[in-house]
Amino acid sequence: MNERETLKINDKGHLEIGGADTVELAGKFGTPLYVFDEKYIRGMMRVYKHTIDSDYDGNGMALYASKAFSCMAMYKIAQSEGLGVDVVSGGELYTAIKAGFPAKNIFMHGNNKLLNELTYALDNNIGTIVVDSYREADIIDRLAADRGITQNVLIRINPGVEAHTHAFIQTARTDSKFGFSVSDGTAESITAYILSKKSLKLRGYHCHIGSQIFEKQSFVLAVDKVMDFMANIKQATGFEADMLNIGGGFGVWYNDEDPKLKFSDYAGYLKALIAEIKKKSSLHGLKLPYLLLEPGRSIVGEAGITLYTVGAVKDIPGIRKYVAIDGGMFDNPRYALYQSKYTVLLANRAAEKCTERVTVAGKCCESGDLIAVDVPLPEAESGDIMAVLTTGAYNYSMASNYNRNLVPPAVLVNDGRADLIIKPQTYEDLVRSDIVPERLK
């Protein structure tokens, strides 16, 4: 599969995704609409699995990062492709369990896991929990003892590497709500503490250095730091980690400021990690740890688009032209939160040249409800179908019912076939949990 063929312009001049005409999708399912290309998702999952199999003798597992996009269909795909998953809430865990995902291949994260979430995790025999506080270690130890089991855990550590996009730095910074710092000794202290717990089995360490990273050297440096720490821990305590979770953060293309990576480029990131692990293991006399990584955005980001219908067009001469859509920050809050940049086009006129720059505005009662600012488009008209690209990650996941708007449905396309994987909300869904006290009736 040529992964870049997930999107193309057909002979009608319409945008296609996964062989499906987006104009026809909008007509059938309505807008706003999230659309995901199943072949792209599976292709990315296979990149990570095959690279571990070929370059690391299968001694590891890619974990799909649920926070990018969580629904039962995604867990079914991950399971069929031989991936594990990581979850960061009781809701994500419940969804995975409900989908029949094997609990032994579920890893649970979070800086403040709730008692009911940890109870639910242990009641469902979750495989591994990533510990992020002393309090949490105490709770898991007590819950495991009550059940007569020993719970596998990892410790989240901060190796002193921060990365974003094309830049990375080494730092001793400890100001993070996540993890324990290697540089100030807290990572070593929590290691000794967990090793003293009778109902916890420490398997190793987890780190995550950032998101939307294109510089592979930052991942290599993180491995270097963590492996040095693991060697120091073995020397100081005798404990030798048999698991290393290097996290996620592989970047994706959003607009022309980002590189368009091929599947082989992502394999290259992982190959560089594996080479460094082998090198450092040999140097320190450590056994090769079971390797875990947590790709999320790179699996679903470019696999997904969002379709909208253009409504009002407002031209303020000499200032700005607004093109309003039937969605907004309730289905994609990333511009409002991060000023994230996107590529936008008219799906029903995808072959036409762009003639102006516009700002895409949502329908929420907020002046900051924007999806894209100063993006090139043909002259848009009411009724046009707009496509915003690379919205597969952190769009549905962060959607809300702000202004009591409905969260859009999602469809999965494969060779032109489209299936609902998240059904449309209704107004009845919005009021289902509302209660009117007797005194107000």
N, C-alpha and C positions, 0 to 999 in steps of 0.2 A: 504493500500500500504506500502511495505517495501521500504523506500526511497533509501536505498543503492542498490536496484536492478536496479536503473537507468542505471548503467554500469555493464556489465557482459561479460564473454568470452563464445562464443557459441561453438557448437560441431565442427565447422570448425577451431577453434582456433583464430577466429576473435573477435575483440571488438564489443560489441553491446551497443547502447544507445537507451533507450525507445523502445526496441524490434526491432530496425533497425540495420542491419549489416553495420558497418562503411565502410568496403571495398566496399560494393555495393553502399553506398552513395557517396563515392569518385568517383566511376566509373560513376555514373549517373549525378552528379552535378559538378564534377571536384574539384580540390583543388587549393588554400586553400579554406576551407569551414567551416563556423560556423554552429554548430548543437546544437539545444536546445530541451530538453525533456519537453514537455508540461505538463505531469502528475506531474513531480517534481515541476514545477513552480506553478501549481494550488495547489499542496499539501502544499507548503510553504505558499502561500497566505491564505489558509484555516486555517493553524495553528494560524496565527495572528488574523484573523477574529473570529474564534471560541473561542479563549481565551478571547478576549474582550467581546464577547457575554456571555460567561459562568461565567467569573470572575468579570466582570465590568458591568453586566446587559446591555450590548450592548451600553453603554454610551461612544462611541468612534469609531474611524475608523483608519485602517491601510492605509497609503498612499504609493503606490509604488513609489520608488525614481527613476525617469526617467533617471537620469544621468548614472545609471548602464547599461541600455540598452534600447534605445528608438526606437520604430517603431510602426506602427499602429496596428500590431497584438498583441503586448504587451498590448496596451491600451484596445483592445477588450477583452483580457483575464482578465485584472484587473477589467473592468466594470462588466463582467459576474460573477466575484467572489465577488462582493460587496465592492471592494476597491476604495479609492480615489487615486489621483496621486499628486506628487509634481513635478514641472518643474522649471528649472533654466535659461531658455532662451526663446526668442521668437520662436526659431526653435522647441524646445520641446513642447511649448504651441501650436504652429501651428499643429504639428503632432497629438497631443491629440485631438484638435478641429476637425481636418480633419477626425480622426477616429470616430467622433461622441461621444466623451467622455463628460459626463455632466459637464458643466462649473462650476456648484456650488460645485462640488467635486474636483476641481483643486486648489492647493495651489502653489503660485509662490514665489520662493526664488531668491537670488542673491545679492551680495554686491554692485553692480553698474548696476542696471537695466536701460536700455536705455529708452529714452523718447518714441521711437516708440514701444518698447516692452510693456511698461506700457499702452500706448494708445491702443494697440491691446488687452491687457488683459481686460481693462475696456470696450472696445467696444464689447467684447464677454462675458461680465457679469461674469468674473472669480469670484470664491467663496471667496478666501482669499489671501491677499498678505502679505508676511512676510517682515516688514520694517527693513532696515539695515542702514539708514542714515537720517539725518535731511532733506537733499535735497530731498530725495525720498519721505518723508512724505509730503513735500510741493507740489511736483509734483502730487502725487496721490490725495491729497486734492483738488488741482485745477482742475484736470481732472474729478474727481467725481462731483465737484460743477458745472462744465460746462455741465454735463450730467444730473444734477438734481437727483443724487443718493447718497447714503451713502455706502462707501466701507468698508467691513470687513478687519481688519488688525491684525496681530500679531507683536510683537517686538522680534527680535532675541537678546538674552542675553547670556553672558558668565558667568556661575555660579561659575567658579573657580575650575573646575574639568577637567583634561585632561586624556585621556585614549588611550592606544594602546595595542592590543593583551592581554598579561597577566599582564600588569602593569598599574597602575593609580596613579595619584598624585592630591593632592589639591594644588591649586596655586592661587595667586592673579594676575597672568600674564594678561596683557591687550594688549599685542603685537599681535594682530590678525586683519586681514582685515575684519573679520566677527564679527558682533554683538556689544553689549554694555555691559561693565563690571558691575557686581553687586558690586564688592568690592570698586570701586572708585566713585560710585554715578552716573555714566553716564546712567545706566539702569533706575534709578529712574527719572533722568532729562528728558530722551526721553519719558518716560511714561507720565509725566505732559505735555510735549509739544504736544503729540498726543491727549491727552484728551482735549486739547484746540481747536482742529481742528473740525470745524462744519461738514465736509463731510467725516470724518473718524470715524469708530466705532471700538474701541479697544476691541478685544475679549480675549486677553491673551498673552502668551509668548511661544517662541520657543528656544530650545537650542540643540546643537549637540556637543558631547564631544570627538569624535574621530571615528576611523574606525578600522575594523578587531579586535574587542574587544571580548575576551572570558571570562573576569572576570565580573560576574553579579553585584558584589558589586559596581563597578564603575557607573553603571546605577542607582542603588539605591541611591548612594551618590549624584548624579546629581539631582534626584528627591527631595531629602532631601533639597538641597541648594535652588532649584527653589521654592519649596513650602514655605520655610522660607521667601524668597524674596516676594512672593505673599502676605503672611500674613503681612509683613512690609508695603507693598504698600497699602493694605487695611486700615491699621491703620493710615498711613500718609495722604492718599488722599481720602479714602472712596471707591476707585475703587476695585471691586472684580472680578478677572479674571474668565471667564467661559470656557476657553480653555487652555490646556497645550499640547504643541507638544514637545515630548522628543527626537525627531530626530531618527537617525539610528545608524549604526556602528556594528551590530552583526557580529561576525567573521564566516569565512568559512574555510574548509579544502583545502589547496593547496598542501601540501606534508606531510611527516611523522613527521615534526616538529609541526604540528597543530593537535588538537584533531578532531576526526570525530564525529560531533554532530548529534544527532537524532532530528526528528521533536519535540519530547517531550522536548528536551533541550532548543530549542528556545521558546517553550511555557513557560518553567521555567523562562527564562529571563523576559518575559512579566508579569508572575504571581508575580515575586518579585517586579517589578515596581508598579504594581497595589496595592499590599499589602502596599507598602510605601506611595503611594498617599492616600489611605484610612486612614492610621495611622496619617499622617501629617494633613490631612483635619480635622480629629476629634480633634487633638491636638490644632489646631489654630482656630477652629470654622469656617472653610471654607466649602463652598459647593463643592461637588465633581466636578472637572472640566471635560469637554469633552476631552477625551484622544486621542491624535494623535501620531502616530509614523511613521517612514519613512524607512522601510526596502527596500533595493535594492539589494545589493550584496548577502544577504542571500537568496533572492528569485531566482535569476538567476545565481549566481556564479557557483555553482556545477551542475546546470542544463545544462550548456553549455560546449562543447569541441570544439577544432579546429583541423581539419584534414589537413595534408600536404602530399606532395610527396617528398621523399628523392631524392636529385640530387647528387652533388659531395660529395665524402668522402675524406678528406685530413688528413692523419696521419703524424704528426710531431714527429718522434721518441724521446722519453724522454721528450717531451714538452706537447703535447695535440693532441687529435683527434677531428677534426671538422666534423660534419655531417650537410651538407647544405640542406635547404628545399626551397620550392617554395614560401614561405611567408617570414615574417620577421617583423621588427619594424613598417612597414606600416600597418600591421593588428594587431600587439600586441607590443606596445611600452613600456610595463610595466617593462621589465627587464632593458631596456635602461634608463628609468626614475628612477626606484626605486630599481633595482636589485631584483625584485620579483622572488620568487622561484616557480617552477612548477613540477608536476609529468608528465613524458613523457613515452610513450610506443609505440611499433610498432603495429599498429592496425591489420595488416594482419598476425602477428606472436605473438599475445598477450599472448599465453600460454608458450612461450619459456622463458628460464631462462636468466637473464641478465649476460653478460660475460665481460663487459667492461664499463668504464665511459667515456662519450663523452661530447662535447660542441655542442649544436644545434645552428647553424648559419643561419641567414637570407640571402637574396639575394641583400640587399641594398648596395650601395657603401659607407659603413661606417664600420670601424673596430669594433665599438660598437654595431653593429646590431646582437645581440644575443637574443635567446629566453630562453635558459637554459644552465647552466654551470655545468660541472662535474656531469652529471646525469647518472644513470645506464641504460644500454640498451643491448639487444642482438646485435651481430655484424650486423650493418645496411648495406644495399646494396641499390644502386640506384634503384628506383622504389618502394621501400617499402612505405607503408602508415604510417605516424606518427600521433599519437594523443597526443595533449597537453590538459591536463585535467583542469577543473575549469577555463574556459576562458569565462564564460557567462557574467561576469560583467567587465566593463571598458576595453573591448578589441575592439569590434566593435565601441563602443562609442568614443574611442580615436584613431581610425584608420584614416589614411590619404592617400593621393596619392603621398607620397614622392617618388622621382625618377620616377614619373608618373607611379607607379604601381597601379593596380586596387584593390579597396577595395573588399574583398571577399563577395559572397552572403551568406545568412543565410537560414537555413531550420528548420522547427519545426516538431519534430517527436512525434508520439503518437501511441502506440501499433503497431509499425512497419511501419506505414504510414508516409511519409515525404512530406511536402509541403513547397515550397518556401515562405518565408515571406519578404525577401529582395532580389531582383533580382540581377544577376551579372552586374557589370559595364562593359562598353565597351570602346574601345579606343575613340569612338566618344563622349562618356560622358566626357572624359578628355579634349577635345578641344571645347566642346559646348559653353563655355563662353569666349573662346579666340577671340580677335579681332585684325585684321591686319590693321593698319591705311593705308589710301590711299597712303601716301608718301612712304610706304615700298613695295607697290605692283609693 
